């Protein structure tokens, strides 16, 4: 079992083998940050729209309640 686990551990003598992995890691990190920022921006816009809709519905409800009590 241990031989199977250690089979995946490979540390090259030539450290230039790490350069593509580091480049890919940085690329994925940057893409994740960009996606996160875009999703936050979209979420903020949706929050503002839903707040406006809620305010409008509450205002209409208040107006209809006032008209019914008269």
C-alpha positions as CSV (number, residue, x, y, z in Angstrom):
1,X,0.0,0.0,0.0
2,X,2.8,2.4,0.8
3,X,4.4,1.8,-2.5
4,X,1.2,2.9,-4.2
5,X,1.0,6.2,-2.2
6,X,4.7,7.1,-2.8
7,X,4.3,6.5,-6.5
8,X,2.6,9.8,-6.9
9,X,5.3,11.8,-5.0
10,X,7.8,12.9,-7.6
11,X,10.4,15.6,-6.9
12,X,12.5,16.3,-10.0
13,X,16.2,17.0,-9.6
14,X,15.8,19.8,-12.2
15,X,13.6,22.4,-10.5
16,X,12.7,24.0,-13.8
17,X,9.9,21.4,-13.9
18,X,8.1,23.4,-11.3
19,X,7.8,26.5,-13.5
20,X,4.8,25.2,-15.6
21,X,3.0,24.2,-12.4
22,X,3.6,27.5,-10.8
23,X,2.5,29.3,-13.9
24,X,-0.7,27.2,-14.1
25,X,-1.4,27.8,-10.4
26,X,-1.0,31.6,-10.7
27,X,-3.3,31.5,-13.8
28,X,-6.0,29.6,-12.0
29,X,-5.7,31.8,-8.9
30,X,-6.1,34.9,-11.0
31,X,-9.1,33.4,-12.8
32,X,-10.7,32.4,-9.5
33,X,-10.3,35.9,-8.2
34,X,-11.8,37.4,-11.3
35,X,-14.8,35.1,-11.2
36,X,-15.3,35.8,-7.5
37,X,-15.3,39.6,-8.2
38,X,-17.7,39.2,-11.1
39,X,-20.1,37.1,-9.0
40,X,-19.9,39.6,-6.1
41,X,-20.7,42.5,-8.6
42,X,-23.7,40.6,-10.0
43,X,-24.9,39.7,-6.6
44,X,-24.7,43.3,-5.5
45,X,-26.8,44.4,-8.6
46,X,-29.4,41.8,-7.8
47,X,-29.5,42.9,-4.2
48,X,-30.2,46.5,-5.2
49,X,-32.9,45.4,-7.7
50,X,-34.6,43.2,-5.1
51,X,-34.5,46.0,-2.5
52,X,-36.1,48.4,-5.0
53,X,-38.8,45.8,-5.8
54,X,-39.4,45.2,-2.2
55,X,-39.7,48.9,-1.5
56,X,-42.1,49.4,-4.4
57,X,-44.3,46.5,-3.3
58,X,-44.4,47.7,0.3
59,X,-45.3,51.2,-0.9
60,X,-48.1,49.8,-3.1
61,X,-49.4,47.7,-0.2
62,X,-49.3,50.7,2.1
63,X,-51.3,52.8,-0.4
64,X,-53.9,50.0,-0.8
65,X,-54.2,49.6,2.9
66,X,-54.7,53.4,3.3
67,X,-57.4,53.4,0.6
68,X,-59.2,50.5,2.2
69,X,-59.3,52.2,5.7
70,X,-60.9,55.4,4.3
